[in-house]
């Protein structure tokens, strides 16, 4: 029996449950519209609610047509990697299936080394928490399997993940931020 490679699964429009730096996430490539829509379906997620996207560097924002200002870059360099999600405006209609009419996307560079290594292989990942909408996030891969059964292509165990979700902020062009959701990271 061959061991499944989550990076290959993701590169082929697959969906994986992975331990992130905060909670278990149900992950796929944000460049696979098919995989993104499948996650909305299996989570029963509100169609107007965009996903958080994990990236491994500030430079990956360019893949979404986002150019950060000098002030934004300075702020991001001092704050990432951490359990902090940053909402940035996006003007490209190409990613409407990701921003769901909000004209903004939420990004996070995780602190977990193994996850950063996976991101280097896969590129960015959409990573909403591994639970159906309205249910508590899975704290183990077993709970994620109970939620999603065989609708997910791969489940990666990573022990018990109990904690707060990431803090979400909105960042303007001048590098000023507004906390949208308090969470695992305290922002000054």
N, C-alpha and C positions, 0 to 999 in steps of 0.2 A: 504494500500500500504506500503510495507516495504522499508526502506531507504537502498540504495545500500552502501556497504562498499568497498571503493577503495582498501583497503588492501586485502580483499578476492578476488576481481576482479583480482588484480595483481597476486596473488598466483595461480590463475586458468588460466594463460596464457592470461589474459585480458590486455587491453590498456586503460589508463586514461589520461585525460588532467588535469594537476595540476598547481597551482601557485608555482613557485620555488622562490628562493631568488633573482633571476634576472628577468626572464621572465616566461611566461607560457611554460610548457614543455609537450611533449607528451611522456608518461612514461610507462614502462613495466619492468618486471624482465629481467636482462641480462642473466639469466640462462634458459630462455624460448626462444629457437631458433625460434620457431613459432611466438612468439610475436615480437621479434626483426625484423624478416623478414617482418612481417605485417607493422611495422612502416616504413621500407624502402619503401614498396609499396605505402602506403597511402600518404607519404610525397613526393614521387617521388624523393627520395634522391639518390645522386650519390652512387653507390654500393661500391665504394672504400673509402668512407669517414666514419670513425668510429664515434660512438656516445660518448658523455660525459656520465660518470657513476657517479651517486650520491651515496655516502656512508655516514654512520654515525660515523665512526671511522677509524683511521689508521689501526687497526687490521683487518678490512674487506678486505684489500688488499690481505691478505692471501687466501681468497676465490678464487682469480684469479691466485694463484700460485706466487704472487709477494712478495718477501722478501726485505724489504728496508734496506739499510745500516744505520749505526749509524748516519752518516752525513745527509742522506736524512731524517731520522726520526726526528732529531733535527730541521731541516729546516721546515718540515711539522708541527711539534708541535707548532712552533712559528707563522706560517702563517695561519693555518686552525683553525676554520671555517671562510671562507670568500668567496666572489665571485671570487675565483681563482681556475682554473682548472690546474691540474698537469699531464703531460704526462710522463708515466713510461714504460720502456721496459717490454715485456712479452715474455716468451719463449714457453709457452704451446700451442701446436697445438689444444688442446681441445677448445680454445677460438678463433679460426681462424674466425668464423662467426661474432665475435665482433671486432677483430682488422683489419679485411679485408686486410690482407697481409702486414700491416704496422709493425707488431711485437711490437706494443705499444698500451697502453690504456690510456685514459684520465679520471681522477677522480677529484671529488670535494666534500668537506664536506660543505654543505650549513649552513648558519647562522640562517635561519628561524626556530624557535622552533617547529612550527606545522609540518613542513616538516621533521625535525629530528625525531619527534615522529612517523610519518608515516614510516620512514626508519627503525625504531626499530621493527615495525610490519612486514614490507615487505622484509627487507634486501635491498641490493643495487638496484638501478633503472637506466636503461638507460633513458636519459632525454634530447633529442634534443629539440630545440625550436618548439613551436606549430605553424607551418606554412609549406605549401608546399615549396619545394626548389625553391628559386628565389623570393618568396613573403616576405612581411614584417612580422615579428613575431606577433602573435595575442597578443593584449594588454588587451583583455577581454575574458571571457569564451564564450560570444556570437560570437566574431570573430572566435574563435577556432571552434565553432559549424558550422559556415558558411563555414569554410575551409574543415572540415572533416565529417560533417553530422553524420550519424549513423554508420560510420566505427569505431568509438571509443566507448568503452563500458561504459565509465563514464566521465562526465565533472564536475570538482570541481571549483566552483566560488571562487574567491579570490580578487575581486575588480580589478581595472585597474592596470596593470603592465607595466609601461613605464620606460625603463632604458637601460643601456648598457648590452650586454652579458658579461659573465665572462671573465676575462683575462686568457689567456692560456700560460703556460710555459712548457718547457721541463726541467726535472731535472736529472742531471747525478749522478753517484754513489758517487761522492765527495760532493754532496749537492749544486753544482753550477747550476744556472738556466739560461735559454735563453728564452726571451719573444717571443712567436710565434704569439700571437694576443693580442694587447692592448685591454683593456676592462674596466669593472667596478672597478677593484682593481689595485692600483699602487704598483708595486713591485720595491723595491730598489735594 
